[in-house]
Amino acid sequence: MDIAERGPAEPGPADRPGRKMSPDRDVYTVSRLNREVRVLLERGFGTLWLEAEISNFARPSSGHWYFSLKDAGAQVRCAMFRQRNMLCAFAAKDGQKVLVRARIGLYEPRGEYQLIVDHMEDAGLGALKRQFEELSAKLEREGLFAAGRKRPVPSLPRRIGVITSPTGAAVRDILHVLARRFPAVDVLIYPVPVQGAQAAGDIIAALRLAGSRAECDVLILARGGGSLEDLWAFNDEGLARAIVASPLPIITGIGHEVDFTIADFAADVRAPTPSAAAEVAVPDAAEWLDAFVRLDARLLRCLRRRIDEHRQRLRWLTGRASLVSPSAKLAQQSQRLDEVEQRLSRALRRRLIASRERLSWLTGRAALVSPAARVAQQLARLENLRVRSDRAWRQIVRRARERLLPLVRTLNAVSPLATLDRGYAIVSTEAGEILRDAAHAKPGTVIEARLARGRLRAKVEGST
């Protein structure tokens, strides 16, 4: 159950001192509570954007940034770790208004919620980017950026129009590339400002003029590199619509390779730089000459290949005629007969080998189930049992002897016969009663004395 669904428990007998707590009650520790609250915050909000002012900025030796983001009514603690703030394009400071992308988290040791910042940008630059993204999304929904409406650039233009600043480095780069790659093409320059509040209107006017005069086969709209603010004239909605409405295909080469503008999206072809736009507009003369040479060689190869194909077909037809002759058929059938004979011989050999193997297996099988083999097996088993029985009997006798010898020694030690060896005798009456008292033997009584070896009979004459 989530923490948000757990209400306060009503006091009961288990809550009183000295009472045992109910086994089904889930008791939280502070660490567990903070951990689960952190998970709920991270899952509940996800990534969000926040625009605010930096305060209490601190950068310890670890390189991480710790600061607060505040507005007029509240503030929140933030952390931006070193791996992320290294990607920031500026040095953050107190009082700076920024736009951040962050995740909501909880610092468990203190139970304080905070923002983990992944990305930070200047709020002014962020406004321009948001405006750029909104306009881009709007024009894309209208279909101005659709690939299906873009026109192909002519492969060999007779004249190229260049709309750019006549004093900038872009026009020099374009003219240099055109003269190097294809010096035969004519170039017509439409001078316009490429930066400032009036630049977009002047560029639109130049596009309409070039379209109405139809003096060129393709137009290049170019400008050198700069910041987002410097390139902002090319993010004008009216300019994008003028590019789409132009009857001439347009190539853009604005800024550097990483720079993208609305004009690039609306143009028929986007080149990363002005020089690259010039390379796209015209073919390479050296490549054309090489292409003519390759086409000439290819034509010769094609002619040779066609001649070789006709020659091979003539040979095939000649050979085909020889195949349908009776002698050719006879030779073919003779070869077929030899092949069948060889296959039959191989099949017979395989069958003979299989039969031999089966006979050998059956012979071994018969030997296993014959009475003689089983009798021999039982005799061997009987002999084995006899040997084991003799061995067991001898072992039993040896163990009995080992148990009997100590008993015999003990019995000899306590036997009266051992006493007789020392000179004593056992005296008894004729009835076999042992005499222990002389008074029991009256005079005239016949007694018997048993010695260690032999017996004596005597008559009592008197007793003392």
Secondary structure, DSSP 8 states (H G I E B T S, - for coil): --GGG-------GGGSTT----TT-----HHHHHHHHHHHHHHHH-EEEEEEEEEEEE--TT--EEEEEE-SS-EEEEEE-HHHHTT-SS---TT-EEEEEEEEEEETTTTEEEEEEEEEEEHHHHHHHHHHHHHHHHHHHTTTT-GGG-----SS-SEEEEEE-TTSHHHHHHHHHHHHH-TTSEEEEEE---SSTTHHHHHHHHHHHHHHHT--SEEEEEE----TTTTGGGG-HHHHHHHHH-SS-EEEEESSTT---HHHHHSSEEESSHHHHHHHHS--HHHHHHHHHHHHHHHHHHHHHHHHHHHHHHHHHHHHHHHTSHHHHHHHHHHHHHHHHHHHHHHHHHHHHHHHHHHHHHHHHHHHH-HHHHHHHHHHHHHHHHHHHHHHHHHHHHHHHHHHHHHHHHHHHH-HHHHHTTT--EEEETT--B---GGGS-TT-EEEEE-SSSEEEEE-----
